[in-house]
Amino acid sequence: MIISYFLAYWVIPKFLFTKKYITFVIAVLASTYIICAFSRILMVHVAEPIFRIAPFDQEPIIEILTDWKKLVRGYFFTIYSVVSLFLLTKMSLERVREQSLNKEKISTELKMLKAQLNPHFLFNTLNNIYSLSIINSPKTSESIGKLSEILDYVLYRCDQKYVPLSGEITLLENYIALEKLRYDERLEVSFTHRVEANAKIAPLILLSIVENAFKHGAGEDSGSPKITINLTQKENVISFTVFNTTAIQQQQTSKNTIGLENIHKQLALVYPTSHTINIDQQESSFEVTITLNTTS
């Protein structure tokens, strides 16, 4: 067990993990020789005098130290069978612990990202609904219903890693309907979707992109802003494109790019090797396209 701890907690971390391979091999061979020789010395000069009846011949220590073949045959495989079992068990436990910690970390990060639904959207929507209620608008009850559906979806139905794509489409439709309350007829919004099957997708990723378009597109364009949203799903590939016009002076600050930090983090966590994201920034427009492979 001494050599097991020595290798597991000193030699491997200090030399193998730091890629000092030659030093690692020398340390393993040297420690193996010392342990085998020490075990043989204990057997011959400590254990045998206790349990054997004198007189009997004993190997001199010098002979024990120089007869490496006997050390290998008699002790190497016995010692390293125990060492190998110890190292395998330790590495397996550490692997399980590492996976558990990574899973917990990813889950925590995703929850934090999902919780970043723009509070200004909720504040503005409630103000708009209040204004509609004052004039007894027939849109009041419908708006309250849409906001209730959004909150129910975000708070209670997004606790899974993947959700049905149909739920995300409904969420976007409700979100767009409520955002349009903030603007008059000057805002033009188009949302088209062509879906072959109800695939699974990480929740709120699409909403983050749409929210960014409203915030930095319509919200900062005093002219006639336009937002075009297109979602397609064919076989295992989901493609989502959001185009919005922008105020020309806005391009100097690149706020649109900054606003996509959340979506970059979510994609890196959930689709680390199975997504692409393209950004096309022009003088007066901004377009984001993401592609997700749902089979990976």
C-alpha positions in Angstrom: 0.0 0.0 0.0 3.0 2.3 0.6 3.9 2.2 -3.1 0.3 2.6 -4.1 0.0 5.9 -2.2 3.4 7.0 -3.4 2.5 6.5 -7.0 -1.0 7.8 -6.8 -0.4 10.9 -4.8 3.1 11.9 -5.7 4.7 10.2 -8.8 1.7 10.4 -11.1 0.6 14.0 -10.3 4.1 15.3 -10.2 5.6 13.6 -13.3 2.9 11.9 -15.4 0.3 14.7 -15.3 3.0 17.3 -16.0 4.3 15.3 -19.0 7.7 14.5 -17.5 7.6 11.0 -18.9 11.3 10.1 -18.6 11.4 11.2 -15.0 8.1 9.3 -14.4 9.5 6.1 -15.7 12.7 6.4 -13.7 10.6 7.2 -10.5 8.4 4.1 -11.1 11.4 1.8 -11.7 13.3 3.1 -8.8 10.4 2.9 -6.4 9.5 -0.6 -7.6 13.1 -1.8 -7.1 13.2 -0.3 -3.6 9.9 -1.8 -2.5 10.7 -5.2 -3.9 14.2 -5.2 -2.3 12.7 -4.0 1.0 10.0 -6.7 0.9 12.6 -9.4 0.3 14.9 -8.1 3.1 11.9 -8.2 5.5 11.0 -11.7 4.5 14.6 -13.1 4.8 16.0 -11.2 7.8 12.8 -10.5 9.9 10.1 -13.0 9.1 12.2 -16.1 8.5 14.1 -15.9 11.8 10.8 -15.8 13.6 9.0 -18.7 11.9 11.9 -21.0 10.9 13.9 -23.2 13.1 17.6 -22.5 13.2 20.1 -23.2 11.8 19.3 -22.1 8.2 21.0 -20.2 5.5 20.1 -16.6 4.8 20.7 -14.5 1.7 23.1 -11.6 2.4 21.6 -8.2 1.9 24.0 -7.4 -0.9 22.9 -10.5 -2.7 19.3 -9.5 -2.3 20.0 -6.1 -3.7 21.9 -7.4 -6.7 19.6 -10.3 -7.6 17.0 -8.2 -9.5 15.6 -11.3 -11.4 14.5 -12.9 -8.1 13.0 -9.7 -7.0 11.0 -9.4 -10.2 9.8 -13.0 -10.1 9.0 -13.1 -6.4 7.6 -9.7 -5.6 6.9 -7.5 -8.7 3.7 -9.1 -9.9 2.3 -9.6 -6.4 3.0 -6.0 -5.4 1.7 -4.5 -8.6 -1.5 -6.5 -8.7 -2.4 -4.7 -5.5 -1.0 -1.3 -6.8 -3.0 -1.7 -10.1 -6.2 -2.5 -8.2 -5.7 0.5 -5.9 -4.9 2.9 -8.8 -7.8 1.6 -10.9 -10.2 2.1 -8.0 -8.9 5.6 -7.2 -9.1 6.7 -10.8 -12.6 5.3 -11.2 -13.8 7.1 -8.1 -12.2 10.4 -9.2 -13.7 10.0 -12.7 -17.2 9.6 -11.2 -16.6 12.5 -8.9 -15.3 14.7 -11.7 -18.3 13.8 -14.0 -20.7 14.6 -11.1 -19.1 17.9 -10.4 -19.0 18.9 -14.1 -22.7 17.9 -14.5 -23.6 19.9 -11.4 -21.5 22.9 -12.7 -23.1 22.8 -16.1 -26.6 22.5 -14.6 -25.9 25.5 -12.3 -24.6 27.6 -15.2 -27.6 26.8 -17.4 -30.0 27.7 -14.6 -28.3 31.0 -14.2 -28.4 31.7 -17.9 -32.0 30.7 -18.2 -32.8 33.1 -15.3 -31.6 36.0 -17.4 -34.9 36.7 -19.1 -34.8 40.5 -19.5 -36.5 42.1 -16.5 -37.2 45.2 -18.6 -39.4 43.0 -20.8 -41.6 42.1 -17.8 -41.6 45.6 -16.5 -42.6 47.1 -19.9 -45.2 44.4 -20.6 -46.9 45.0 -17.2 -46.9 48.7 -17.9 -48.4 48.2 -21.3 -51.1 45.8 -20.0 -51.9 48.4 -17.3 -52.3 51.0 -20.0 -54.6 48.7 -21.9 -56.7 48.1 -18.8 -57.2 51.8 -18.2 -58.8 52.3 -21.6 -60.7 48.9 -21.3 -59.0 47.6 -24.4 -60.2 44.2 -25.6 -56.5 43.2 -25.8 -56.1 43.3 -22.0 -57.2 39.8 -21.2 -55.4 38.3 -24.2 -52.2 40.1 -23.1 -52.5 38.8 -19.6 -53.0 35.3 -20.9 -49.9 35.5 -23.0 -47.8 36.8 -20.2 -49.1 34.1 -17.9 -48.1 31.4 -20.5 -44.6 32.9 -20.8 -44.1 32.9 -17.1 -45.5 29.4 -16.7 -43.2 28.1 -19.4 -40.0 29.9 -18.2 -40.5 29.1 -14.5 -41.9 25.6 -14.6 -41.3 23.9 -18.0 -37.7 24.7 -18.6 -36.2 22.6 -15.9 -35.2 19.9 -18.4 -32.0 19.9 -20.5 -34.2 19.6 -23.7 -37.8 20.6 -24.3 -40.1 20.1 -27.4 -39.5 22.6 -30.2 -43.2 23.3 -30.3 -43.1 24.8 -26.8 -40.3 27.1 -27.9 -42.3 28.2 -30.9 -45.3 29.0 -28.7 -43.0 30.9 -26.4 -41.7 33.0 -29.2 -45.2 33.8 -30.6 -46.3 35.0 -27.1 -43.2 37.0 -26.6 -43.5 38.7 -30.0 -47.1 39.5 -29.4 -46.4 41.2 -26.1 -43.4 43.1 -27.4 -45.5 44.5 -30.3 -47.6 46.2 -27.6 -44.7 48.5 -27.0 -44.7 49.8 -30.6 -47.2 51.3 -33.0 -47.6 50.3 -36.6 -44.0 51.4 -37.4 -42.6 48.1 -36.2 -42.8 45.2 -38.8 -42.3 41.7 -37.4 -42.4 38.5 -39.3 -42.1 35.0 -37.8 -42.2 31.9 -40.0 -41.5 28.4 -39.0 -41.4 25.1 -41.0 -41.0 22.1 -38.7 -41.0 18.5 -39.9 -41.2 16.9 -36.5 -41.4 18.0 -32.9 -37.7 17.8 -32.2 -36.1 18.5 -28.8 -34.0 21.6 -28.2 -32.4 23.3 -25.2 -34.9 25.8 -23.7 -34.7 29.6 -24.1 -31.8 29.6 -26.6 -34.1 30.9 -29.4 -35.7 33.4 -27.1 -32.3 34.9 -26.2 -31.7 35.8 -29.9 -35.2 37.2 -30.5 -34.9 39.2 -27.3 -31.6 40.7 -28.5 -33.2 41.7 -31.8 -36.0 43.6 -30.0 -33.7 45.2 -27.5 -31.0 46.4 -29.9 -33.1 46.6 -33.0 -36.6 47.9 -32.5 -35.7 49.3 -29.1 -33.0 51.6 -30.4 -34.3 52.4 -33.9 -36.6 55.4 -33.9 -37.4 54.9 -37.6 -39.3 52.0 -39.0 -37.7 49.0 -37.5 -38.1 45.6 -39.0 -37.5 42.1 -37.5 -37.7 38.9 -39.5 -37.5 35.5 -37.8 -37.2 32.2 -39.6 -37.1 28.8 -38.0 -36.7 25.5 -40.0 -36.2 22.0 -38.7 -35.4 19.2 -41.1 -34.4 15.7 -40.0 -31.8 16.3 -37.2 -30.9 19.9 -38.1 -32.5 23.1 -36.6 -31.8 26.4 -38.3 -32.8 29.7 -36.8 -32.2 33.1 -38.3 -33.1 36.5 -36.8 -32.7 39.7 -38.9 -33.3 43.1 -37.5 -32.7 46.6 -38.7 -30.6 48.9 -36.5 -29.8 52.6 -36.0 -26.7 53.4 -37.9 -25.0 55.1 -35.0 -25.5 52.0 -32.9 -22.8 50.1 -34.9 -20.0 52.0 -33.2 -20.8 50.3 -29.9 -21.4 46.7 -31.2 -24.2 46.3 -28.6 -25.8 43.5 -30.7 -22.6 41.4 -30.4 -22.4 42.1 -26.7 -26.0 41.1 -26.3 -25.3 37.6 -27.7 -22.9 36.7 -24.9 -25.6 34.7 -23.2 -26.4 32.6 -26.3 -22.7 31.8 -26.9 -22.4 30.5 -23.3 -25.6 28.3 -23.6 -24.5 26.9 -27.0 -21.0 26.1 -25.6 -22.6 24.2 -22.7 -25.3 22.3 -24.4 -24.1 21.9 -28.0 -20.3 22.2 -27.6 -19.4 20.4 -30.9 -22.7 20.4 -32.7 -23.6 24.0 -33.4 -22.6 26.9 -35.6 -23.4 30.6 -35.1 -22.9 33.2 -37.8 -23.3 36.9 -37.4 -23.7 39.3 -40.3 -23.4 43.0 -39.2 -24.1 45.6 -41.8 -24.4 49.4 -41.6 -28.0 49.4 -40.8 -28.9 45.7 -40.1 -27.9 42.8 -38.0 -28.5 39.1 -38.6 -27.8 36.0 -36.5 -28.1 32.5 -37.7 -27.6 29.4 -35.6 -27.6 25.8 -36.7 -28.0 22.9 -34.2 -27.5 19.2 -34.9 -29.8 17.5 -32.4 -28.3 14.0 -32.9 -24.9 14.9 -31.2 
